């Protein structure tokens, strides 16, 4: 099954969420592939300490004769299989996002779950992958709005992004990330999203300084420091996600 991860704003923690949820499932012995679908600003590889490799998703998009497995690297700490992107401008120019679907079709039978980390905003790079996906996770950071409008901001962002998932008839879920000042009202926000928009909230994750430390180490926080606040929260979200995907 294919899960597309999206967000409306940069810095919400979409890639961090992708890395940690894929790690959670891999650590539960699922065979998981995480693909960097943010083709023009890829950074999923950094979260797993995978940099400067010979083959990337961009290699496959430019040359269909390359075997997809050549661009897949197993993360030694979590067991996630990662298909990173290339940050080299030369590799980005002239690629066809449409070929991303062909890549998915070639590998999807080998993995129980595939996460596609999408670009911020309307995910033009990964829109073709929605055709073969079954699930959409919307990552929202609550905090960057006045306290009185937390609920309005979250609902507006979810409402806009869920239209895409609905178009492709995907199951849609929400993760609230980097929660700090809104912690006292987060349950109210969850209730508003679920009741007014009919979209389940898979969970919420607090702002935690352990997360950037984990990124710098190239090990998602659920493995880097499993007792940290963010790791415990991602594990709770992962448990809900597992039931959501597998029943």
FIKOLZA-1660 file (N, C-alpha, C; in steps of 0.1 Angstrom, whole numbers, plus 5000, padded with zeros to 4 digits):
% residues 247
   i   px   py   pz ch aa at
   1 5009 4988 5000  A  X  N
   1 5000 5000 5000  A  X CA
   1 5009 5012 5000  A  X  C
   2 5004 5023 4994  A  X  N
   2 5011 5035 4992  A  X CA
   2 5005 5046 5001  A  X  C
   3 5013 5053 5009  A  X  N
   3 5009 5064 5017  A  X CA
   3 5016 5077 5013  A  X  C
   4 5008 5087 5009  A  X  N
   4 5014 5100 5005  A  X CA
   4 5013 5109 5016  A  X  C
   5 5024 5116 5020  A  X  N
   5 5025 5125 5031  A  X CA
   5 5026 5139 5026  A  X  C
   6 5017 5148 5030  A  X  N
   6 5016 5162 5025  A  X CA
   6 5015 5171 5036  A  X  C
   7 5018 5184 5033  A  X  N
   7 5016 5195 5043  A  X CA
   7 5013 5208 5035  A  X  C
   8 5007 5218 5041  A  X  N
   8 5004 5230 5035  A  X CA
   8 5015 5240 5036  A  X  C
   9 5024 5239 5046  A  X  N
   9 5034 5249 5049  A  X CA
   9 5047 5243 5051  A  X  C
  10 5058 5249 5047  A  X  N
  10 5071 5245 5050  A  X CA
  10 5074 5245 5065  A  X  C
  11 5082 5236 5069  A  X  N
  11 5086 5236 5083  A  X CA
  11 5076 5229 5093  A  X  C
  12 5066 5223 5088  A  X  N
  12 5056 5217 5096  A  X CA
  12 5061 5203 5102  A  X  C
  13 5071 5198 5095  A  X  N
  13 5077 5185 5100  A  X CA
  13 5071 5173 5092  A  X  C
  14 5068 5176 5079  A  X  N
  14 5063 5165 5071  A  X CA
  14 5073 5154 5069  A  X  C
  15 5086 5158 5066  A  X  N
  15 5096 5148 5063  A  X CA
  15 5100 5141 5076  A  X  C
  16 5100 5148 5087  A  X  N
  16 5103 5142 5100  A  X CA
  16 5092 5131 5103  A  X  C
  17 5079 5135 5100  A  X  N
  17 5068 5126 5102  A  X CA
  17 5070 5113 5093  A  X  C
  18 5073 5116 5081  A  X  N
  18 5075 5104 5071  A  X CA
  18 5086 5095 5077  A  X  C
  19 5097 5101 5081  A  X  N
  19 5109 5093 5086  A  X CA
  19 5105 5085 5098  A  X  C
  20 5098 5091 5107  A  X  N
  20 5095 5084 5120  A  X CA
  20 5084 5074 5119  A  X  C
  21 5074 5077 5111  A  X  N
  21 5063 5067 5109  A  X CA
  21 5068 5055 5101  A  X  C
  22 5076 5057 5091  A  X  N
  22 5082 5046 5083  A  X CA
  22 5091 5038 5092  A  X  C
  23 5099 5045 5101  A  X  N
  23 5108 5038 5110  A  X CA
  23 5100 5029 5120  A  X  C
  24 5089 5035 5125  A  X  N
  24 5081 5028 5135  A  X CA
  24 5076 5015 5129  A  X  C
  25 5070 5015 5117  A  X  N
  25 5065 5003 5111  A  X CA
  25 5076 4993 5107  A  X  C
  26 5088 4999 5103  A  X  N
  26 5099 4990 5100  A  X CA
  26 5104 4983 5112  A  X  C
  27 5104 4990 5123  A  X  N
  27 5108 4984 5136  A  X CA
  27 5098 4974 5141  A  X  C
  28 5086 4974 5136  A  X  N
  28 5076 4964 5139  A  X CA
  28 5076 4953 5129  A  X  C
  29 5087 4952 5121  A  X  N
  29 5090 4941 5112  A  X CA
  29 5082 4942 5099  A  X  C
  30 5076 4954 5096  A  X  N
  30 5070 4955 5082  A  X CA
  30 5082 4959 5073  A  X  C
  31 5080 4955 5060  A  X  N
  31 5090 4959 5050  A  X CA
  31 5085 4972 5044  A  X  C
  32 5093 4983 5047  A  X  N
  32 5088 4996 5045  A  X CA
  32 5098 5003 5035  A  X  C
  33 5093 5010 5025  A  X  N
  33 5101 5018 5017  A  X CA
  33 5096 5033 5018  A  X  C
  34 5106 5042 5020  A  X  N
  34 5103 5056 5020  A  X CA
  34 5110 5063 5008  A  X  C
  35 5102 5070 5000  A  X  N
  35 5106 5076 4988  A  X CA
  35 5106 5091 4989  A  X  C
  36 5116 5098 4985  A  X  N
  36 5116 5112 4985  A  X CA
  36 5110 5117 4973  A  X  C
  37 5097 5122 4974  A  X  N
  37 5090 5127 4963  A  X CA
  37 5090 5142 4961  A  X  C
  38 5098 5149 4970  A  X  N
  38 5100 5163 4969  A  X CA
  38 5111 5165 4960  A  X  C
  39 5108 5165 4947  A  X  N
  39 5118 5163 4937  A  X CA
  39 5127 5175 4935  A  X  C
  40 5122 5187 4939  A  X  N
  40 5130 5199 4937  A  X CA
  40 5137 5204 4950  A  X  C
  41 5132 5199 4961  A  X  N
  41 5139 5202 4974  A  X CA
  41 5140 5190 4983  A  X  C
  42 5146 5179 4978  A  X  N
  42 5146 5167 4985  A  X CA
  42 5155 5167 4998  A  X  C
  43 5150 5162 5009  A  X  N
  43 5158 5161 5021  A  X CA
  43 5155 5149 5029  A  X  C
  44 5147 5139 5024  A  X  N
  44 5144 5127 5032  A  X CA
  44 5157 5119 5035  A  X  C
  45 5166 5119 5026  A  X  N
  45 5179 5112 5028  A  X CA
  45 5186 5117 5040  A  X  C
  46 5186 5130 5043  A  X  N
  46 5193 5135 5054  A  X CA
  46 5188 5130 5067  A  X  C
  47 5175 5127 5068  A  X  N
  47 5169 5122 5080  A  X CA
  47 5174 5108 5083  A  X  C
  48 5179 5101 5073  A  X  N
  48 5184 5087 5075  A  X CA
  48 5200 5087 5073  A  X  C
  49 5206 5099 5073  A  X  N
  49 5220 5099 5071  A  X CA
  49 5225 5094 5058  A  X  C
  50 5216 5094 5047  A  X  N
  50 5220 5089 5034  A  X CA
  50 5223 5101 5025  A  X  C
  51 5235 5103 5022  A  X  N
  51 5239 5115 5013  A  X CA
  51 5250 5111 5003  A  X  C
  52 5250 5118 4992  A  X  N
  52 5261 5116 4982  A  X CA
  52 5262 5102 4977  A  X  C
  53 5250 5096 4974  A  X  N
  53 5250 5082 4969  A  X CA
  53 5250 5083 4954  A  X  C
  54 5253 5072 4947  A  X  N
  54 5254 5072 4933  A  X CA
  54 5241 5073 4926  A  X  C
  55 5231 5065 4931  A  X  N
  55 5218 5065 4925  A  X CA
  55 5207 5070 4934  A  X  C
  56 5198 5078 4928  A  X  N
  56 5187 5084 4936  A  X CA
  56 5174 5082 4928  A  X  C
  57 5163 5087 4934  A  X  N
  57 5151 5087 4926  A  X CA
  57 5152 5095 4913  A  X  C
  58 5160 5106 4914  A  X  N
  58 5163 5114 4902  A  X CA
  58 5170 5105 4891  A  X  C
  59 5178 5096 4895  A  X  N
  59 5185 5088 4885  A  X CA
  59 5175 5079 4877  A  X  C
  60 5165 5074 4885  A  X  N
  60 5154 5066 4879  A  X CA
  60 5145 5074 4870  A  X  C
  61 5142 5086 4874  A  X  N
  61 5134 5095 4866  A  X CA
  61 5140 5099 4852  A  X  C
  62 5153 5100 4853  A  X  N
  62 5161 5104 4841  A  X CA
  62 5164 5092 4832  A  X  C
  63 5166 5080 4838  A  X  N
  63 5170 5069 4830  A  X CA
  63 5162 5056 4834  A  X  C
  64 5151 5053 4828  A  X  N
  64 5142 5042 4832  A  X CA
  64 5149 5029 4831  A  X  C
  65 5161 5028 4824  A  X  N
  65 5168 5015 4823  A  X CA
  65 5175 5011 4836  A  X  C
  66 5176 5021 4845  A  X  N
  66 5183 5018 4858  A  X CA
  66 5173 5010 4867  A  X  C
  67 5178 5000 4873  A  X  N
  67 5170 4992 4882  A  X CA
  67 5167 5000 4895  A  X  C
  68 5154 5000 4899  A  X  N
  68 5150 5008 4911  A  X CA
  68 5158 5004 4923  A  X  C
  69 5161 4991 4925  A  X  N
  69 5168 4986 4937  A  X CA
  69 5182 4993 4938  A  X  C
  70 5188 4997 4927  A  X  N
  70 5201 5004 4928  A  X CA
  70 5200 5017 4936  A  X  C
  71 5188 5023 4936  A  X  N
  71 5186 5036 4943  A  X CA
  71 5179 5034 4956  A  X  C
  72 5179 5022 4962  A  X  N
  72 5173 5020 4975  A  X CA
  72 5184 5015 4984  A  X  C
  73 5184 5021 4996  A  X  N
  73 5194 5019 5006  A  X CA
  73 5187 5016 5020  A  X  C
  74 5191 5005 5026  A  X  N
  74 5185 5001 5039  A  X CA
  74 5192 5008 5050  A  X  C
  75 5184 5015 5058  A  X  N
  75 5189 5022 5070  A  X CA
  75 5193 5012 5081  A  X  C
  76 5205 5012 5085  A  X  N
  76 5210 5002 5094  A  X CA
  76 5203 5003 5108  A  X  C
  77 5199 5014 5112  A  X  N
  77 5194 5016 5126  A  X CA
  77 5179 5013 5127  A  X  C
  78 5171 5015 5116  A  X  N
  78 5157 5013 5117  A  X CA
  78 5152 5001 5108  A  X  C
  79 5159 4998 5097  A  X  N
  79 5155 4988 5088  A  X CA
  79 5146 4994 5077  A  X  C
  80 5144 5007 5076  A  X  N
  80 5137 5013 5066  A  X CA
  80 5145 5013 5053  A  X  C
  81 5138 5009 5042  A  X  N
  81 5145 5010 5029  A  X CA
  81 5142 5025 5023  A  X  C
  82 5152 5032 5020  A  X  N
  82 5151 5046 5016  A  X CA
  82 5155 5048 5002  A  X  C
  83 5146 5055 4994  A  X  N
  83 5150 5060 4981  A  X CA
  83 5151 5075 4981  A  X  C
  84 5164 5080 4983  A  X  N
  84 5166 5094 4985  A  X CA
  84 5165 5101 4972  A  X  C
  85 5164 5115 4973  A  X  N
  85 5165 5123 4961  A  X CA
  85 5179 5129 4960  A  X  C
  86 5182 5136 4949  A  X  N
  86 5195 5142 4947  A  X CA
  86 5193 5157 4949  A  X  C
  87 5202 5163 4956  A  X  N
  87 5202 5178 4958  A  X CA
  87 5211 5185 4947  A  X  C
  88 5216 5177 4938  A  X  N
  88 5224 5183 4927  A  X CA
  88 5214 5189 4917  A  X  C
  89 5216 5202 4914  A  X  N
  89 5207 5209 4905  A  X CA
  89 5207 5203 4891  A  X  C
  90 5219 5198 4887  A  X  N
  90 5219 5191 4874  A  X CA
  90 5210 5179 4873  A  X  C
  91 5208 5172 4884  A  X  N
  91 5200 5160 4884  A  X CA
  91 5185 5164 4884  A  X  C
  92 5182 5176 4889  A  X  N
  92 5168 5180 4890  A  X CA
  92 5162 5185 4877  A  X  C
  93 5171 5191 4869  A  X  N
  93 5166 5197 4856  A  X CA
  93 5162 5186 4846  A  X  C
  94 5150 5188 4840  A  X  N
  94 5146 5179 4830  A  X CA
  94 5140 5166 4834  A  X  C
  95 5136 5165 4847  A  X  N
  95 5130 5152 4851  A  X CA
  95 5115 5153 4848  A  X  C
  96 5109 5141 4848  A  X  N
  96 5095 5140 4846  A  X CA
  96 5088 5133 4858  A  X  C
  97 5081 5141 4866  A  X  N
  97 5074 5136 4878  A  X CA
  97 5064 5124 4874  A  X  C
  98 5059 5124 4862  A  X  N
  98 5050 5113 4858  A  X CA
  98 5057 5099 4859  A  X  C
  99 5070 5099 4857  A  X  N
  99 5077 5086 4858  A  X CA
  99 5078 5081 4872  A  X  C
 100 5075 5089 4882  A  X  N
 100 5075 5084 4896  A  X CA
 100 5064 5073 4898  A  X  C
 101 5054 5074 4890  A  X  N
 101 5044 5063 4891  A  X CA
 101 5050 5050 4885  A  X  C
 102 5057 5051 4874  A  X  N
 102 5064 5039 4869  A  X CA
 102 5073 5033 4879  A  X  C
 103 5080 5042 4886  A  X  N
 103 5090 5036 4897  A  X CA
 103 5082 5029 4907  A  X  C
 104 5071 5035 4912  A  X  N
 104 5062 5029 4922  A  X CA
 104 5057 5015 4917  A  X  C
 105 5052 5015 4905  A  X  N
 105 5047 5003 4899  A  X CA
 105 5057 4992 4899  A  X  C
 106 5070 4995 4897  A  X  N
 106 5081 4986 4896  A  X CA
 106 5085 4980 4909  A  X  C
 107 5082 4987 4920  A  X  N
 107 5087 4983 4933  A  X CA
 107 5076 4979 4943  A  X  C
 108 5064 4983 4941  A  X  N
 108 5054 4982 4951  A  X CA
 108 5051 4968 4956  A  X  C
 109 5053 4958 4947  A  X  N
 109 5050 4944 4951  A  X CA
 109 5060 4939 4961  A  X  C
 110 5072 4946 4963  A  X  N
 110 5083 4941 4971  A  X CA
 110 5082 4947 4986  A  X  C
 111 5072 4956 4988  A  X  N
 111 5072 4963 5001  A  X CA
 111 5057 4963 5006  A  X  C
 112 5056 4961 5019  A  X  N
 112 5043 4961 5026  A  X CA
 112 5037 4975 5026  A  X  C
 113 5046 4985 5028  A  X  N
 113 5041 4999 5029  A  X CA
 113 5051 5007 5022  A  X  C
 114 5047 5017 5014  A  X  N
 114 5055 5027 5008  A  X CA
 114 5051 5041 5011  A  X  C
 115 5059 5048 5017  A  X  N
 115 5057 5062 5020  A  X CA
 115 5063 5071 5010  A  X  C
 116 5055 5081 5005  A  X  N
 116 5060 5091 4995  A  X CA
 116 5060 5104 5002  A  X  C
 117 5072 5110 5004  A  X  N
 117 5073 5123 5010  A  X CA
 117 5071 5134 5000  A  X  C
 118 5060 5141 5001  A  X  N
 118 5056 5151 4990  A  X CA
 118 5062 5165 4993  A  X  C
 119 5062 5173 4983  A  X  N
 119 5066 5187 4985  A  X CA
 119 5055 5195 4993  A  X  C
 120 5060 5207 4998  A  X  N
 120 5050 5215 5005  A  X CA
 120 5040 5221 4996  A  X  C
 121 5028 5224 5001  A  X  N
 121 5017 5230 4994  A  X CA
 121 5010 5220 4984  A  X  C
 122 5005 5225 4973  A  X  N
 122 4999 5215 4964  A  X CA
 122 5010 5206 4958  A  X  C
 123 5010 5193 4960  A  X  N
 123 5021 5185 4957  A  X CA
 123 5022 5181 4942  A  X  C
 124 5025 5191 4934  A  X  N
 124 5026 5188 4920  A  X CA
 124 5036 5177 4916  A  X  C
 125 5047 5177 4923  A  X  N
 125 5057 5166 4920  A  X CA
 125 5051 5152 4921  A  X  C
 126 5043 5150 4932  A  X  N
 126 5038 5137 4935  A  X CA
 126 5023 5134 4931  A  X  C
 127 5017 5144 4925  A  X  N
 127 5003 5142 4921  A  X CA
 127 5001 5129 4913  A  X  C
 128 5009 5126 4904  A  X  N
 128 5007 5113 4897  A  X CA
 128 5007 5101 4906  A  X  C
 129 5014 5102 4917  A  X  N
 129 5014 5090 4926  A  X CA
 129 5001 5088 4934  A  X  C
 130 4993 5099 4934  A  X  N
 130 4980 5097 4941  A  X CA
 130 4971 5087 4933  A  X  C
 131 4974 5085 4921  A  X  N
 131 4967 5075 4913  A  X CA
 131 4969 5061 4918  A  X  C
 132 4980 5058 4924  A  X  N
 132 4983 5044 4928  A  X CA
 132 4983 5043 4944  A  X  C
 133 4981 5055 4950  A  X  N
 133 4981 5055 4965  A  X CA
 133 4968 5050 4971  A  X  C
 134 4968 5047 4983  A  X  N
 134 4956 5043 4990  A  X CA
 134 4953 5053 5002  A  X  C
 135 4963 5060 5007  A  X  N
 135 4962 5068 5019  A  X CA
 135 4969 5081 5017  A  X  C
 136 4964 5091 5024  A  X  N
 136 4970 5104 5025  A  X CA
 136 4971 5109 5039  A  X  C
 137 4983 5113 5043  A  X  N
 137 4985 5118 5057  A  X CA
 137 4988 5133 5055  A  X  C
 138 4980 5141 5062  A  X  N
 138 4982 5156 5062  A  X CA
 138 4989 5160 5075  A  X  C
 139 5001 5166 5074  A  X  N
 139 5008 5170 5086  A  X CA
 139 5006 5185 5087  A  X  C
 140 5001 5189 5099  A  X  N
 140 4998 5203 5102  A  X CA
 140 5005 5208 5114  A  X  C
 141 5012 5219 5113  A  X  N
 141 5018 5226 5125  A  X CA
 141 5008 5236 5130  A  X  C
 142 5003 5235 5142  A  X  N
 142 4992 5243 5147  A  X CA
 142 4997 5258 5150  A  X  C
 143 5009 5259 5155  A  X  N
 143 5013 5270 5162  A  X CA
 143 5014 5284 5155  A  X  C
 144 5017 5283 5142  A  X  N
 144 5020 5296 5135  A  X CA
 144 5007 5304 5131  A  X  C
 145 4999 5306 5141  A  X  N
 145 4987 5315 5139  A  X CA
 145 4983 5320 5153  A  X  C
 146 4976 5331 5154  A  X  N
 146 4971 5336 5167  A  X CA
 146 4964 5325 5175  A  X  C
 147 4965 5325 5188  A  X  N
 147 4958 5315 5196  A  X CA
 147 4944 5314 5193  A  X  C
 148 4937 5325 5191  A  X  N
 148 4923 5325 5189  A  X CA
 148 4919 5318 5176  A  X  C
 149 4928 5316 5167  A  X  N
 149 4925 5310 5154  A  X CA
 149 4931 5297 5151  A  X  C
 150 4937 5290 5162  A  X  N
 150 4943 5277 5160  A  X CA
 150 4933 5268 5152  A  X  C
 151 4921 5267 5157  A  X  N
 151 4911 5258 5151  A  X CA
 151 4908 5261 5137  A  X  C
 152 4906 5274 5134  A  X  N
 152 4903 5279 5120  A  X CA
 152 4914 5276 5111  A  X  C
 153 4927 5278 5115  A  X  N
 153 4938 5276 5106  A  X CA
 153 4940 5261 5103  A  X  C
 154 4939 5253 5113  A  X  N
 154 4940 5238 5111  A  X CA
 154 4929 5233 5101  A  X  C
 155 4917 5237 5104  A  X  N
 155 4906 5233 5095  A  X CA
 155 4907 5237 5081  A  X  C
 156 4912 5250 5079  A  X  N
 156 4914 5255 5066  A  X CA
 156 4924 5247 5058  A  X  C
 157 4935 5244 5065  A  X  N
 157 4946 5237 5058  A  X CA
 157 4942 5223 5055  A  X  C
 158 4936 5216 5064  A  X  N
 158 4932 5202 5062  A  X CA
 158 4921 5202 5051  A  X  C
 159 4912 5211 5051  A  X  N
 159 4901 5211 5041  A  X CA
 159 4907 5213 5027  A  X  C
 160 4917 5222 5025  A  X  N
 160 4923 5224 5012  A  X CA
 160 4930 5211 5007  A  X  C
 161 4938 5205 5016  A  X  N
 161 4946 5194 5011  A  X CA
 161 4938 5181 5010  A  X  C
 162 4927 5180 5018  A  X  N
 162 4920 5167 5017  A  X CA
 162 4912 5166 5004  A  X  C
 163 4909 5178 4998  A  X  N
 163 4902 5178 4985  A  X CA
 163 4910 5169 4974  A  X  C
 164 4924 5170 4975  A  X  N
 164 4932 5162 4966  A  X CA
 164 4930 5147 4969  A  X  C
 165 4931 5144 4981  A  X  N
 165 4929 5130 4985  A  X CA
 165 4915 5125 4981  A  X  C
 166 4905 5133 4983  A  X  N
 166 4891 5129 4980  A  X CA
 166 4890 5127 4965  A  X  C
 167 4897 5135 4957  A  X  N
 167 4896 5133 4942  A  X CA
 167 4901 5120 4938  A  X  C
 168 4911 5115 4945  A  X  N
 168 4917 5101 4942  A  X CA
 168 4911 5090 4951  A  X  C
 169 4901 5094 4959  A  X  N
 169 4894 5084 4967  A  X CA
 169 4904 5077 4977  A  X  C
 170 4912 5085 4983  A  X  N
 170 4921 5080 4993  A  X CA
 170 4915 5081 5007  A  X  C
 171 4920 5072 5016  A  X  N
 171 4917 5073 5030  A  X CA
 171 4926 5084 5035  A  X  C
 172 4921 5094 5043  A  X  N
 172 4928 5106 5047  A  X CA
 172 4929 5107 5062  A  X  C
 173 4941 5109 5067  A  X  N
 173 4943 5111 5081  A  X CA
 173 4951 5124 5084  A  X  C
 174 4951 5129 5096  A  X  N
 174 4959 5141 5100  A  X CA
 174 4968 5138 5111  A  X  C
 175 4980 5144 5111  A  X  N
 175 4989 5144 5122  A  X CA
 175 4992 5158 5126  A  X  C
 176 4990 5162 5138  A  X  N
 176 4993 5175 5143  A  X CA
 176 5007 5175 5149  A  X  C
 177 5016 5184 5144  A  X  N
 177 5030 5183 5148  A  X CA
 177 5035 5196 5154  A  X  C
 178 5046 5194 5162  A  X  N
 178 5053 5206 5169  A  X CA
 178 5043 5213 5178  A  X  C
 179 5035 5206 5185  A  X  N
 179 5025 5213 5194  A  X CA
 179 5033 5218 5206  A  X  C
 180 5030 5231 5209  A  X  N
 180 5036 5237 5221  A  X CA
 180 5025 5246 5228  A  X  C
 181 5024 5258 5225  A  X  N
 181 5014 5267 5231  A  X CA
 181 5000 5261 5230  A  X  C
 182 4997 5254 5220  A  X  N
 182 4983 5249 5217  A  X CA
 182 4980 5236 5225  A  X  C
 183 4989 5232 5233  A  X  N
 183 4987 5219 5240  A  X CA
 183 4974 5218 5248  A  X  C
 184 4971 5230 5254  A  X  N
 184 4958 5230 5262  A  X CA
 184 4946 5229 5254  A  X  C
 185 4947 5232 5241  A  X  N
 185 4935 5232 5233  A  X CA
 185 4935 5222 5222  A  X  C
 186 4946 5213 5222  A  X  N
 186 4948 5204 5211  A  X CA
 186 4936 5194 5210  A  X  C
 187 4931 5190 5221  A  X  N
 187 4920 5180 5221  A  X CA
 187 4907 5186 5214  A  X  C
 188 4905 5199 5217  A  X  N
 188 4894 5206 5211  A  X CA
 188 4896 5207 5196  A  X  C
 189 4908 5210 5192  A  X  N
 189 4911 5211 5177  A  X CA
 189 4909 5197 5170  A  X  C
 190 4914 5187 5177  A  X  N
 190 4912 5173 5171  A  X CA
 190 4897 5170 5170  A  X  C
 191 4889 5174 5180  A  X  N
 191 4874 5172 5179  A  X CA
 191 4868 5180 5168  A  X  C
 192 4873 5192 5166  A  X  N
 192 4868 5200 5155  A  X CA
 192 4871 5194 5141  A  X  C
 193 4883 5190 5139  A  X  N
 193 4887 5184 5126  A  X CA
 193 4879 5171 5124  A  X  C
 194 4878 5163 5134  A  X  N
 194 4871 5150 5132  A  X CA
 194 4856 5152 5130  A  X  C
 195 4850 5161 5137  A  X  N
 195 4835 5162 5136  A  X CA
 195 4831 5171 5124  A  X  C
 196 4839 5182 5122  A  X  N
 196 4835 5192 5111  A  X CA
 196 4839 5187 5098  A  X  C
 197 4851 5181 5097  A  X  N
 197 4857 5177 5084  A  X CA
 197 4856 5162 5081  A  X  C
 198 4852 5155 5091  A  X  N
 198 4851 5140 5090  A  X CA
 198 4864 5134 5086  A  X  C
 199 4875 5139 5092  A  X  N
 199 4888 5133 5089  A  X CA
 199 4894 5129 5102  A  X  C
 200 4899 5116 5104  A  X  N
 200 4905 5112 5116  A  X CA
 200 4918 5118 5119  A  X  C
 201 4921 5122 5131  A  X  N
 201 4934 5127 5136  A  X CA
 201 4941 5115 5141  A  X  C
 202 4952 5111 5135  A  X  N
 202 4960 5099 5140  A  X CA
 202 4967 5102 5153  A  X  C
 203 4970 5115 5156  A  X  N
 203 4976 5118 5168  A  X CA
 203 4983 5131 5167  A  X  C
 204 4990 5135 5178  A  X  N
 204 4997 5148 5178  A  X CA
 204 5011 5146 5185  A  X  C
 205 5020 5154 5181  A  X  N
 205 5034 5153 5185  A  X CA
 205 5039 5166 5190  A  X  C
 206 5045 5166 5202  A  X  N
 206 5050 5179 5208  A  X CA
 206 5063 5184 5202  A  X  C
 207 5065 5196 5202  A  X  N
 207 5078 5202 5199  A  X CA
 207 5089 5196 5208  A  X  C
 208 5100 5191 5203  A  X  N
 208 5110 5184 5211  A  X CA
 208 5124 5187 5206  A  X  C
 209 5133 5192 5214  A  X  N
 209 5146 5195 5209  A  X CA
 209 5154 5182 5205  A  X  C
 210 5149 5170 5209  A  X  N
 210 5155 5158 5205  A  X CA
 210 5154 5155 5190  A  X  C
 211 5143 5161 5184  A  X  N
 211 5141 5158 5170  A  X CA
 211 5152 5164 5161  A  X  C
 212 5156 5177 5162  A  X  N
 212 5167 5181 5153  A  X CA
 212 5180 5174 5157  A  X  C
 213 5182 5170 5169  A  X  N
 213 5194 5162 5172  A  X CA
 213 5194 5149 5164  A  X  C
 214 5182 5143 5164  A  X  N
 214 5181 5130 5157  A  X CA
 214 5183 5132 5142  A  X  C
 215 5178 5143 5136  A  X  N
 215 5180 5146 5122  A  X CA
 215 5195 5147 5119  A  X  C
 216 5202 5155 5128  A  X  N
 216 5216 5157 5126  A  X CA
 216 5224 5143 5127  A  X  C
 217 5219 5134 5135  A  X  N
 217 5225 5121 5136  A  X CA
 217 5221 5112 5125  A  X  C
 218 5211 5115 5117  A  X  N
 218 5207 5106 5106  A  X CA
 218 5199 5094 5111  A  X  C
 219 5193 5096 5123  A  X  N
 219 5185 5084 5129  A  X CA
 219 5172 5090 5134  A  X  C
 220 5161 5086 5128  A  X  N
 220 5148 5091 5133  A  X CA
 220 5146 5090 5148  A  X  C
 221 5139 5100 5154  A  X  N
 221 5139 5101 5169  A  X CA
 221 5133 5088 5175  A  X  C
 222 5124 5081 5169  A  X  N
 222 5118 5069 5175  A  X CA
 222 5129 5059 5178  A  X  C
 223 5140 5059 5171  A  X  N
 223 5151 5050 5174  A  X CA
 223 5162 5058 5181  A  X  C
 224 5165 5070 5177  A  X  N
 224 5176 5078 5183  A  X CA
 224 5174 5080 5198  A  X  C
 225 5162 5084 5203  A  X  N
 225 5159 5085 5217  A  X CA
 225 5144 5081 5219  A  X  C
 226 5142 5068 5220  A  X  N
 226 5128 5063 5221  A  X CA
 226 5120 5067 5233  A  X  C
 227 5127 5073 5243  A  X  N
 227 5120 5077 5255  A  X CA
 227 5117 5092 5255  A  X  C
 228 5121 5099 5244  A  X  N
 228 5118 5113 5243  A  X CA
 228 5104 5116 5241  A  X  C
 229 5099 5128 5244  A  X  N
 229 5085 5131 5242  A  X CA
 229 5080 5129 5228  A  X  C
 230 5088 5134 5218  A  X  N
 230 5084 5132 5204  A  X CA
 230 5084 5118 5200  A  X  C
 231 5094 5110 5204  A  X  N
 231 5095 5096 5200  A  X CA
 231 5083 5088 5206  A  X  C
 232 5079 5091 5218  A  X  N
 232 5067 5084 5224  A  X CA
 232 5055 5088 5217  A  X  C
 233 5054 5101 5213  A  X  N
 233 5042 5105 5205  A  X CA
 233 5041 5099 5191  A  X  C
 234 5053 5099 5184  A  X  N
 234 5053 5093 5171  A  X CA
 234 5050 5078 5172  A  X  C
 235 5054 5071 5183  A  X  N
 235 5051 5057 5185  A  X CA
 235 5036 5055 5187  A  X  C
 236 5029 5065 5194  A  X  N
 236 5015 5064 5195  A  X CA
 236 5008 5066 5182  A  X  C
 237 5013 5076 5174  A  X  N
 237 5007 5078 5161  A  X CA
 237 5009 5066 5152  A  X  C
 238 5021 5060 5153  A  X  N
 238 5024 5048 5145  A  X CA
 238 5015 5036 5149  A  X  C
 239 5012 5035 5161  A  X  N
 239 5003 5024 5165  A  X CA
 239 4989 5026 5159  A  X  C
 240 4984 5038 5159  A  X  N
 240 4971 5041 5153  A  X CA
 240 4972 5039 5138  A  X  C
 241 4983 5044 5132  A  X  N
 241 4985 5042 5118  A  X CA
 241 4985 5027 5114  A  X  C
 242 4992 5019 5122  A  X  N
 242 4992 5005 5119  A  X CA
 242 4978 4999 5118  A  X  C
 243 4970 5002 5128  A  X  N
 243 4956 4997 5128  A  X CA
 243 4948 5003 5116  A  X  C
 244 4951 5015 5113  A  X  N
 244 4944 5022 5102  A  X CA
 244 4948 5015 5089  A  X  C
 245 4960 5011 5087  A  X  N
 245 4965 5005 5074  A  X CA
 245 4961 4990 5074  A  X  C
 246 4962 4983 5085  A  X  N
 246 4961 4969 5085  A  X CA
 246 4949 4963 5092  A  X  C
 247 4942 4972 5099  A  X  N
 247 4930 4967 5105  A  X CA
 247 4932 4960 5119  A  X  C
% end
